[in-house]
Amino acid sequence: MDQFRVLGGLTFAGVNGKPRGLWNTDTNNFVPRIGLAYAINPKTVIRSGFGIFYDQLGILRRQVSLTGFSKSTDFVASLDNGQTFIANLTDPWPNGFDRPVGAGLGVMTNAGQGISFFNPNLSVPRMERWEVSVQRQFSHQAVLELAYVGNHGSDLRSSRQLDAIPRQYLSTSPVRDQATIDLLSAQVPNPFYPLLPKTSLSGSTVSRSQLLRPYPQFSGVASDTNEGYSRYHSLQTRFEKRMSAGYTVNVAWTWSKFLEATGFLNDTDPVAERVISDQDRTHRVVISGLWELPFGKGRRFAASTNKVLGKLIGGWQVQEIYQFQSGAPLGFGNAIFTGNLADIPLPSDQRTIYRWFNTAAGFERSSARQLASNLRTFSTRFSGVRGNGLNNWDISLVKNTGIAERARLQFRTEFINAFNHAQFSNPNTTPTSSSFGRVTSTSQWPRTIQFALKLLF
């Protein structure tokens, strides 16, 4: 025990010769933009563009840790389960407040607890974006556009756990390794006792795994790094029929893939896990349109009707927006899976809220046989296993009525989720849960009808 030594601790800006700045200024953020357009003929145009963009590192000022300079005082009304009271509303803190010590404890600040610190060497996250598109006009009213759009992110922020159990002590078994679990969780004499009262390390014993950490005097050490990156590629199409003959239509379809590496499958992994992003949506379709009903003055039908009837049947419009979007990719945690990944998704005609995916594809369901104290190999998310997507219609009926030369009255009826289509939340993906594979909630409003009356002048 006399040989036991620990290293590491918090330092403070402007204290003991440390610089007052939060980070070393990143001065090489060059942000060029370039765009090109070439008309092949009067109806066909090729466009291209490239740009570099940076995030605002300065917003991290609001995320700087106040460890040592912020402390809360708990309200303790009784020490004997309410038989007597030492505090009341008149004097809620009879023993005074626990005051922050600032930087006075030096590297012992927050010992026995988790700490995080501001990395002074952070770079500004960077995005490189480009596009190549072809636009073709088919008539005076119709335009079709096809585009390839890409985005590469680099130096993205990721949270790094710097106090993880070294990987040589963790199990590499594909099944539960009870011997390793018992070894790491075993209670041993606590070398910090009784130096850290009122902390997670205040007891006379402590788990062996805690003492194997690089900084065992803390329950966790975390910081942001610039090890993350992302890759986005997409085909984006758009068809527009401009307003003519009383109607307009816009159709857009995006087919994309979004990969990211912003987290670590294991805290000791040398690089971030490259995985499908939780923001990835393979397909997105949006159809919108407006139709002016052909009734009333100046329209195809009943154009010469009397003034009163003309105001009743004229000025009507129908607007709609339809959205379809693929669901989010799903993951199953640190699960044991012995089957074929291709067997997990179910065909759409077999999928129900009671069995969204194949729960019998090879998952270990027993709580007693789950992994722990191991190096994880099962991916965080899978592109082929997804939650429910978006499938929604919003429709509105609008009536415009002229009441004076420069004024008109507009009445609107809006149907949000017009067909009351259920949009389900993601299913339960915890193999040990009795609800595994089930959808237990919705994520979209039920049909909502709202009315509005507006005077425009």
LUMDREN-509069 format. One record per residue (C-alpha): x, y, z. Coordinates in nm, 3 decimals. Layout:
N
+---------+---------+---------+
:      xx :      yy :      zz :
+---------+---------+---------+
:       X :       Y :       Z :
...
+---------+---------+---------+
***
This chain:
457
+---------+---------+---------+
:      xx :      yy :      zz :
+---------+---------+---------+
:   0.000 :   0.000 :   0.000 :
:   0.293 :   0.235 :   0.066 :
:   0.387 :   0.202 :  -0.302 :
:   0.042 :   0.313 :  -0.419 :
:   0.066 :   0.642 :  -0.606 :
:  -0.186 :   0.818 :  -0.829 :
:  -0.126 :   1.082 :  -1.091 :
:  -0.339 :   1.346 :  -1.257 :
:  -0.585 :   1.613 :  -1.155 :
:  -0.757 :   1.931 :  -1.266 :
:  -0.569 :   2.250 :  -1.334 :
:  -0.730 :   2.592 :  -1.363 :
:  -0.696 :   2.871 :  -1.615 :
:  -0.483 :   3.154 :  -1.481 :
:  -0.370 :   2.959 :  -1.171 :
:  -0.012 :   2.852 :  -1.098 :
:   0.119 :   2.993 :  -1.422 :
:  -0.144 :   2.835 :  -1.647 :
:  -0.263 :   3.054 :  -1.938 :
:  -0.593 :   3.236 :  -1.894 :
:  -0.726 :   3.131 :  -2.235 :
:  -0.964 :   2.840 :  -2.276 :
:  -0.802 :   2.701 :  -2.589 :
:  -0.515 :   2.758 :  -2.826 :
:  -0.658 :   2.969 :  -3.104 :
:  -0.708 :   2.786 :  -3.433 :
:  -0.591 :   3.042 :  -3.691 :
:  -0.591 :   2.844 :  -4.017 :
:  -0.964 :   2.836 :  -4.091 :
:  -0.968 :   2.922 :  -4.462 :
:  -1.324 :   2.916 :  -4.601 :
:  -1.319 :   2.931 :  -4.983 :
:  -1.631 :   2.911 :  -5.200 :
:  -1.645 :   2.842 :  -5.571 :
:  -1.939 :   2.802 :  -5.805 :
:  -1.970 :   2.732 :  -6.176 :
:  -2.263 :   2.730 :  -6.420 :
:  -2.262 :   2.632 :  -6.788 :
:  -2.558 :   2.645 :  -7.025 :
:  -2.536 :   2.359 :  -7.275 :
:  -2.833 :   2.508 :  -7.457 :
:  -3.114 :   2.750 :  -7.366 :
:  -3.300 :   2.475 :  -7.176 :
:  -3.016 :   2.277 :  -7.013 :
:  -2.778 :   2.405 :  -6.746 :
:  -2.499 :   2.232 :  -6.552 :
:  -2.408 :   2.378 :  -6.214 :
:  -2.135 :   2.290 :  -5.968 :
:  -2.012 :   2.429 :  -5.640 :
:  -1.769 :   2.364 :  -5.358 :
:  -1.724 :   2.523 :  -5.018 :
:  -1.552 :   2.475 :  -4.684 :
:  -1.740 :   2.560 :  -4.367 :
:  -1.640 :   2.570 :  -4.000 :
:  -1.835 :   2.537 :  -3.680 :
:  -1.811 :   2.801 :  -3.408 :
:  -1.571 :   2.678 :  -3.143 :
:  -1.653 :   2.983 :  -2.935 :
:  -1.992 :   2.840 :  -2.840 :
:  -1.803 :   2.601 :  -2.612 :
:  -1.749 :   2.891 :  -2.374 :
:  -2.094 :   2.812 :  -2.238 :
:  -1.992 :   2.451 :  -2.182 :
:  -1.681 :   2.512 :  -1.974 :
:  -1.685 :   2.311 :  -1.653 :
:  -1.739 :   2.506 :  -1.331 :
:  -1.592 :   2.228 :  -1.118 :
:  -1.465 :   2.379 :  -0.794 :
:  -1.657 :   2.704 :  -0.844 :
:  -2.011 :   2.567 :  -0.823 :
:  -2.162 :   2.370 :  -0.537 :
:  -2.517 :   2.292 :  -0.423 :
:  -2.640 :   2.249 :  -0.066 :
:  -2.896 :   1.975 :  -0.007 :
:  -3.204 :   2.043 :   0.202 :
:  -3.201 :   1.799 :   0.495 :
:  -3.512 :   1.844 :   0.708 :
:  -3.463 :   1.556 :   0.951 :
:  -3.195 :   1.313 :   1.066 :
:  -3.435 :   1.063 :   1.226 :
:  -3.695 :   1.003 :   0.953 :
:  -3.919 :   1.289 :   1.058 :
:  -3.939 :   1.228 :   1.435 :
:  -3.771 :   1.564 :   1.483 :
:  -3.685 :   1.838 :   1.238 :
:  -3.367 :   2.037 :   1.222 :
:  -3.480 :   2.253 :   0.928 :
:  -3.798 :   2.436 :   0.833 :
:  -3.917 :   2.693 :   0.583 :
:  -3.801 :   2.975 :   0.808 :
:  -3.449 :   2.834 :   0.838 :
:  -3.407 :   2.567 :   0.566 :
:  -3.027 :   2.545 :   0.601 :
:  -2.945 :   2.577 :   0.972 :
:  -2.590 :   2.455 :   0.916 :
:  -2.522 :   2.709 :   0.643 :
:  -2.433 :   2.656 :   0.283 :
:  -2.166 :   2.434 :   0.134 :
:  -1.943 :   2.689 :  -0.030 :
:  -1.733 :   2.618 :  -0.339 :
:  -1.360 :   2.608 :  -0.277 :
:  -1.258 :   2.735 :  -0.620 :
:  -0.912 :   2.621 :  -0.721 :
:  -0.799 :   2.583 :  -0.360 :
:  -0.783 :   2.203 :  -0.365 :
:  -0.567 :   2.197 :  -0.677 :
:  -0.533 :   1.852 :  -0.832 :
:  -0.748 :   1.709 :  -0.551 :
:  -1.053 :   1.897 :  -0.681 :
:  -1.348 :   1.659 :  -0.716 :
:  -1.141 :   1.358 :  -0.610 :
:  -1.374 :   1.064 :  -0.557 :
:  -1.611 :   1.197 :  -0.824 :
:  -1.621 :   1.222 :  -1.200 :
:  -1.450 :   1.512 :  -1.373 :
:  -1.440 :   1.661 :  -1.721 :
:  -1.211 :   1.927 :  -1.855 :
:  -1.183 :   2.167 :  -2.144 :
:  -0.937 :   2.045 :  -2.405 :
:  -0.720 :   2.349 :  -2.496 :
:  -0.606 :   2.189 :  -2.821 :
:  -0.947 :   2.152 :  -2.986 :
:  -0.968 :   2.236 :  -3.354 :
:  -1.274 :   2.389 :  -3.515 :
:  -1.496 :   2.122 :  -3.677 :
:  -1.477 :   2.143 :  -4.056 :
:  -1.721 :   2.060 :  -4.336 :
:  -1.640 :   2.025 :  -4.705 :
:  -1.949 :   2.038 :  -4.927 :
:  -1.990 :   2.002 :  -5.302 :
:  -2.262 :   1.965 :  -5.560 :
:  -2.297 :   1.885 :  -5.929 :
:  -2.640 :   1.928 :  -6.085 :
:  -2.812 :   1.921 :  -6.422 :
:  -3.130 :   2.123 :  -6.476 :
:  -3.357 :   2.080 :  -6.777 :
:  -3.655 :   2.291 :  -6.874 :
:  -3.921 :   2.090 :  -7.061 :
:  -4.167 :   2.369 :  -7.120 :
:  -4.230 :   2.719 :  -6.997 :
:  -4.374 :   2.571 :  -6.677 :
:  -4.184 :   2.244 :  -6.608 :
:  -3.829 :   2.197 :  -6.477 :
:  -3.642 :   1.878 :  -6.377 :
:  -3.319 :   1.887 :  -6.176 :
:  -3.081 :   1.603 :  -6.084 :
:  -2.799 :   1.666 :  -5.837 :
:  -2.522 :   1.479 :  -5.658 :
:  -2.456 :   1.641 :  -5.320 :
:  -2.176 :   1.536 :  -5.087 :
:  -2.042 :   1.645 :  -4.751 :
:  -1.731 :   1.536 :  -4.562 :
:  -1.695 :   1.636 :  -4.198 :
:  -1.361 :   1.627 :  -4.020 :
:  -1.229 :   1.724 :  -3.676 :
:  -1.578 :   1.662 :  -3.539 :
:  -1.613 :   1.667 :  -3.165 :
:  -1.647 :   1.340 :  -2.980 :
:  -1.649 :   1.270 :  -2.609 :
:  -1.357 :   1.060 :  -2.493 :
:  -1.351 :   0.862 :  -2.166 :
:  -0.989 :   0.886 :  -2.052 :
:  -1.025 :   0.675 :  -1.739 :
:  -1.143 :   0.346 :  -1.885 :
:  -1.039 :   0.005 :  -1.755 :
:  -0.736 :  -0.099 :  -1.964 :
:  -0.842 :  -0.339 :  -2.236 :
:  -0.604 :  -0.617 :  -2.130 :
:  -0.823 :  -0.673 :  -1.824 :
:  -1.147 :  -0.704 :  -2.022 :
:  -1.290 :  -1.024 :  -2.162 :
:  -1.277 :  -1.106 :  -2.532 :
:  -1.512 :  -1.403 :  -2.499 :
:  -1.818 :  -1.399 :  -2.730 :
:  -2.027 :  -1.524 :  -2.436 :
:  -2.056 :  -1.408 :  -2.077 :
:  -1.722 :  -1.443 :  -1.896 :
:  -1.825 :  -1.475 :  -1.535 :
:  -1.469 :  -1.523 :  -1.411 :
:  -1.361 :  -1.184 :  -1.551 :
:  -1.676 :  -1.019 :  -1.421 :
:  -1.616 :  -1.158 :  -1.072 :
:  -1.250 :  -1.060 :  -1.078 :
:  -1.318 :  -0.696 :  -1.176 :
:  -1.618 :  -0.649 :  -0.947 :
:  -1.453 :  -0.805 :  -0.641 :
:  -1.427 :  -0.571 :  -0.342 :
:  -1.074 :  -0.501 :  -0.219 :
:  -0.936 :  -0.268 :   0.052 :
:  -0.981 :   0.095 :  -0.048 :
:  -0.647 :   0.281 :  -0.038 :
:  -0.836 :   0.614 :  -0.036 :
:  -1.026 :   0.539 :   0.284 :
:  -1.102 :   0.761 :   0.475 :
:  -0.959 :   1.045 :   0.264 :
:  -1.260 :   1.103 :   0.036 :
:  -1.575 :   1.125 :   0.250 :
:  -1.915 :   1.183 :   0.089 :
:  -1.793 :   1.050 :  -0.247 :
:  -1.822 :   0.723 :  -0.436 :
:  -1.479 :   0.629 :  -0.294 :
:  -1.562 :   0.691 :   0.071 :
:  -1.604 :   0.323 :   0.173 :
:  -1.347 :   0.096 :   0.330 :
:  -1.357 :  -0.128 :   0.022 :
:  -1.372 :  -0.058 :  -0.348 :
:  -1.409 :  -0.268 :  -0.664 :
:  -1.088 :  -0.399 :  -0.815 :
:  -1.185 :  -0.247 :  -1.153 :
:  -1.175 :   0.103 :  -1.000 :
:  -0.813 :   0.062 :  -0.893 :
:  -0.714 :  -0.061 :  -1.240 :
:  -0.817 :   0.265 :  -1.402 :
:  -0.544 :   0.511 :  -1.509 :
:  -0.677 :   0.768 :  -1.260 :
:  -0.839 :   0.560 :  -0.984 :
:  -0.895 :   0.862 :  -0.759 :
:  -1.176 :   0.969 :  -0.994 :
:  -1.492 :   0.784 :  -1.090 :
:  -1.453 :   0.905 :  -1.449 :
:  -1.242 :   1.145 :  -1.658 :
:  -1.393 :   1.278 :  -1.981 :
:  -1.304 :   1.539 :  -2.240 :
:  -1.394 :   1.638 :  -2.595 :
:  -1.156 :   1.554 :  -2.878 :
:  -1.146 :   1.609 :  -3.255 :
:  -1.136 :   1.242 :  -3.354 :
:  -1.476 :   1.238 :  -3.524 :
:  -1.561 :   1.248 :  -3.894 :
:  -1.864 :   1.198 :  -4.119 :
:  -1.945 :   1.113 :  -4.480 :
:  -2.267 :   1.205 :  -4.663 :
:  -2.353 :   1.126 :  -5.027 :
:  -2.686 :   1.178 :  -5.196 :
:  -2.880 :   1.187 :  -5.519 :
:  -3.127 :   1.475 :  -5.499 :
:  -3.398 :   1.514 :  -5.761 :
:  -3.658 :   1.785 :  -5.804 :
:  -3.946 :   1.834 :  -6.047 :
:  -4.135 :   2.162 :  -6.050 :
:  -4.445 :   2.246 :  -6.250 :
:  -4.480 :   2.619 :  -6.207 :
:  -4.813 :   2.791 :  -6.156 :
:  -5.025 :   2.769 :  -6.469 :
:  -5.377 :   2.655 :  -6.555 :
:  -5.463 :   2.706 :  -6.189 :
:  -5.223 :   2.459 :  -6.030 :
:  -4.859 :   2.403 :  -5.934 :
:  -4.677 :   2.084 :  -5.828 :
:  -4.335 :   2.024 :  -5.669 :
:  -4.185 :   1.677 :  -5.626 :
:  -3.852 :   1.614 :  -5.451 :
:  -3.679 :   1.282 :  -5.384 :
:  -3.351 :   1.235 :  -5.198 :
:  -3.162 :   0.906 :  -5.190 :
:  -2.873 :   0.929 :  -4.948 :
:  -2.634 :   0.760 :  -4.709 :
:  -2.486 :   0.922 :  -4.400 :
:  -2.196 :   0.754 :  -4.218 :
:  -2.029 :   0.892 :  -3.909 :
:  -1.755 :   0.813 :  -3.661 :
:  -1.820 :   1.030 :  -3.357 :
:  -1.829 :   0.773 :  -3.078 :
:  -1.624 :   0.479 :  -2.955 :
:  -1.749 :   0.123 :  -2.939 :
:  -1.506 :   0.070 :  -2.651 :
:  -1.355 :   0.349 :  -2.446 :
:  -1.004 :   0.220 :  -2.516 :
:  -1.046 :   0.185 :  -2.893 :
:  -0.779 :   0.382 :  -3.083 :
:  -1.027 :   0.519 :  -3.338 :
:  -1.396 :   0.607 :  -3.342 :
:  -1.649 :   0.352 :  -3.467 :
:  -1.750 :   0.404 :  -3.831 :
:  -2.123 :   0.334 :  -3.839 :
:  -2.445 :   0.441 :  -4.005 :
:  -2.558 :   0.771 :  -3.852 :
:  -2.868 :   0.789 :  -3.637 :
:  -2.964 :   1.080 :  -3.867 :
:  -2.947 :   0.865 :  -4.182 :
:  -3.270 :   0.843 :  -4.380 :
:  -3.220 :   0.646 :  -4.702 :
:  -3.520 :   0.788 :  -4.885 :
:  -3.711 :   1.110 :  -4.845 :
:  -3.995 :   1.214 :  -5.075 :
:  -4.186 :   1.541 :  -5.051 :
:  -4.477 :   1.626 :  -5.281 :
:  -4.647 :   1.962 :  -5.252 :
:  -4.904 :   2.134 :  -5.465 :
:  -5.171 :   2.400 :  -5.491 :
:  -5.489 :   2.384 :  -5.699 :
:  -5.715 :   2.680 :  -5.753 :
:  -6.063 :   2.536 :  -5.801 :
:  -6.203 :   2.643 :  -6.142 :
:  -6.526 :   2.803 :  -6.018 :
:  -6.641 :   3.164 :  -6.013 :
:  -6.550 :   3.485 :  -6.187 :
:  -6.270 :   3.445 :  -6.439 :
:  -6.269 :   3.067 :  -6.401 :
:  -6.367 :   2.782 :  -6.629 :
:  -6.698 :   2.706 :  -6.459 :
:  -6.972 :   2.945 :  -6.346 :
:  -6.771 :   3.242 :  -6.469 :
:  -7.080 :   3.456 :  -6.539 :
:  -7.285 :   3.375 :  -6.229 :
:  -7.435 :   3.651 :  -6.014 :
:  -7.209 :   3.845 :  -5.776 :
:  -7.325 :   3.683 :  -5.451 :
:  -7.301 :   3.326 :  -5.576 :
:  -6.971 :   3.409 :  -5.744 :
:  -6.819 :   3.514 :  -5.411 :
:  -6.943 :   3.193 :  -5.247 :
:  -6.806 :   2.949 :  -5.505 :
:  -6.498 :   3.144 :  -5.618 :
:  -6.158 :   3.189 :  -5.457 :
:  -6.118 :   2.832 :  -5.327 :
:  -5.777 :   2.664 :  -5.314 :
:  -5.663 :   2.318 :  -5.209 :
:  -5.307 :   2.279 :  -5.082 :
:  -5.130 :   1.959 :  -4.985 :
:  -4.793 :   1.838 :  -4.859 :
:  -4.708 :   1.469 :  -4.860 :
:  -4.396 :   1.343 :  -4.684 :
:  -4.241 :   0.999 :  -4.691 :
:  -3.917 :   0.923 :  -4.511 :
:  -3.725 :   0.610 :  -4.418 :
:  -3.702 :   0.522 :  -4.051 :
:  -3.401 :   0.558 :  -3.824 :
:  -3.142 :   0.277 :  -3.809 :
:  -3.160 :   0.067 :  -3.493 :
:  -2.905 :  -0.090 :  -3.260 :
:  -2.921 :  -0.348 :  -2.982 :
:  -2.654 :  -0.245 :  -2.735 :
:  -2.385 :  -0.482 :  -2.609 :
:  -2.590 :  -0.784 :  -2.717 :
:  -2.498 :  -1.144 :  -2.788 :
:  -2.611 :  -1.230 :  -3.142 :
:  -2.533 :  -1.567 :  -3.299 :
:  -2.753 :  -1.554 :  -3.609 :
:  -2.744 :  -1.392 :  -3.950 :
:  -2.790 :  -1.013 :  -3.955 :
:  -2.994 :  -1.044 :  -4.274 :
:  -3.258 :  -1.238 :  -4.079 :
:  -3.331 :  -0.953 :  -3.834 :
:  -3.552 :  -0.727 :  -4.054 :
:  -3.899 :  -0.857 :  -4.138 :
:  -4.083 :  -0.805 :  -4.470 :
:  -4.332 :  -0.519 :  -4.447 :
:  -4.630 :  -0.755 :  -4.474 :
:  -4.509 :  -0.946 :  -4.165 :
:  -4.415 :  -0.645 :  -3.956 :
:  -4.652 :  -0.545 :  -3.675 :
:  -4.627 :  -0.329 :  -3.365 :
:  -4.604 :  -0.652 :  -3.164 :
:  -4.311 :  -0.786 :  -3.367 :
:  -4.133 :  -0.513 :  -3.559 :
:  -3.829 :  -0.726 :  -3.638 :
:  -3.735 :  -1.091 :  -3.601 :
:  -3.669 :  -1.129 :  -3.230 :
:  -3.582 :  -1.496 :  -3.283 :
:  -3.302 :  -1.424 :  -3.532 :
:  -3.030 :  -1.518 :  -3.284 :
:  -3.042 :  -1.282 :  -2.984 :
:  -2.952 :  -1.405 :  -2.638 :
:  -3.256 :  -1.307 :  -2.431 :
:  -3.159 :  -1.436 :  -2.085 :
:  -3.052 :  -1.167 :  -1.837 :
:  -2.820 :  -1.414 :  -1.663 :
:  -2.616 :  -1.468 :  -1.981 :
:  -2.562 :  -1.108 :  -2.094 :
:  -2.216 :  -0.965 :  -2.159 :
:  -2.032 :  -0.746 :  -1.910 :
:  -1.672 :  -0.640 :  -1.850 :
:  -1.596 :  -0.722 :  -2.213 :
:  -1.457 :  -0.567 :  -2.528 :
:  -1.761 :  -0.502 :  -2.742 :
:  -1.770 :  -0.608 :  -3.108 :
:  -2.142 :  -0.578 :  -3.191 :
:  -2.203 :  -0.259 :  -3.391 :
:  -2.393 :   0.037 :  -3.249 :
:  -2.645 :   0.060 :  -3.535 :
:  -2.746 :  -0.134 :  -3.847 :
:  -2.859 :   0.022 :  -4.174 :
:  -3.084 :  -0.273 :  -4.261 :
:  -3.285 :  -0.263 :  -3.936 :
:  -3.496 :   0.050 :  -3.905 :
:  -3.780 :   0.198 :  -3.712 :
:  -4.102 :   0.327 :  -3.860 :
:  -4.059 :   0.603 :  -4.115 :
:  -4.267 :   0.909 :  -4.192 :
:  -4.578 :   0.876 :  -4.407 :
:  -4.793 :   1.183 :  -4.371 :
:  -5.041 :   1.405 :  -4.553 :
:  -5.116 :   1.765 :  -4.455 :
:  -5.402 :   1.923 :  -4.647 :
:  -5.553 :   2.268 :  -4.629 :
:  -5.862 :   2.425 :  -4.783 :
:  -5.840 :   2.801 :  -4.837 :
:  -6.113 :   3.051 :  -4.934 :
:  -6.012 :   3.400 :  -5.047 :
:  -6.295 :   3.655 :  -5.068 :
:  -6.247 :   4.009 :  -5.189 :
:  -6.436 :   4.258 :  -4.970 :
:  -6.288 :   4.585 :  -5.100 :
:  -6.047 :   4.703 :  -5.364 :
:  -5.745 :   4.657 :  -5.136 :
:  -5.874 :   4.409 :  -4.882 :
:  -5.967 :   4.045 :  -4.881 :
:  -6.076 :   3.794 :  -4.625 :
:  -5.907 :   3.457 :  -4.606 :
:  -6.058 :   3.152 :  -4.437 :
:  -5.839 :   2.845 :  -4.387 :
:  -5.913 :   2.492 :  -4.276 :
:  -5.599 :   2.288 :  -4.215 :
:  -5.589 :   1.911 :  -4.169 :
:  -5.258 :   1.811 :  -4.006 :
:  -5.202 :   1.437 :  -4.053 :
:  -5.516 :   1.449 :  -4.262 :
:  -5.570 :   1.071 :  -4.284 :
:  -5.487 :   1.008 :  -3.917 :
:  -5.200 :   0.781 :  -4.016 :
:  -5.021 :   0.637 :  -3.711 :
:  -4.650 :   0.715 :  -3.695 :
:  -4.483 :   0.471 :  -3.457 :
:  -4.185 :   0.536 :  -3.233 :
:  -3.887 :   0.303 :  -3.253 :
:  -3.943 :  -0.046 :  -3.112 :
:  -3.783 :  -0.173 :  -2.794 :
:  -3.433 :  -0.301 :  -2.878 :
:  -3.327 :  -0.441 :  -2.540 :
:  -3.303 :  -0.821 :  -2.582 :
:  -3.370 :  -0.892 :  -2.214 :
:  -3.690 :  -0.686 :  -2.208 :
:  -4.031 :  -0.854 :  -2.221 :
:  -4.121 :  -0.585 :  -2.478 :
:  -3.828 :  -0.665 :  -2.707 :
:  -3.925 :  -0.595 :  -3.067 :
:  -4.251 :  -0.419 :  -2.971 :
:  -4.362 :  -0.067 :  -3.051 :
:  -4.515 :   0.089 :  -2.742 :
:  -4.578 :   0.452 :  -2.842 :
:  -4.639 :   0.688 :  -3.133 :
:  -4.430 :   0.984 :  -3.242 :
:  -4.676 :   1.187 :  -3.448 :
:  -4.979 :   1.396 :  -3.368 :
:  -5.316 :   1.237 :  -3.439 :
:  -5.526 :   1.415 :  -3.701 :
:  -5.563 :   1.778 :  -3.602 :
:  -5.808 :   2.017 :  -3.768 :
:  -5.766 :   2.388 :  -3.718 :
:  -5.947 :   2.692 :  -3.855 :
:  -5.821 :   3.043 :  -3.916 :
:  -5.973 :   3.368 :  -4.038 :
:  -5.739 :   3.640 :  -4.163 :
:  -5.796 :   3.988 :  -4.302 :
:  -5.539 :   4.101 :  -4.559 :
:  -5.515 :   4.464 :  -4.663 :
+---------+---------+---------+
***
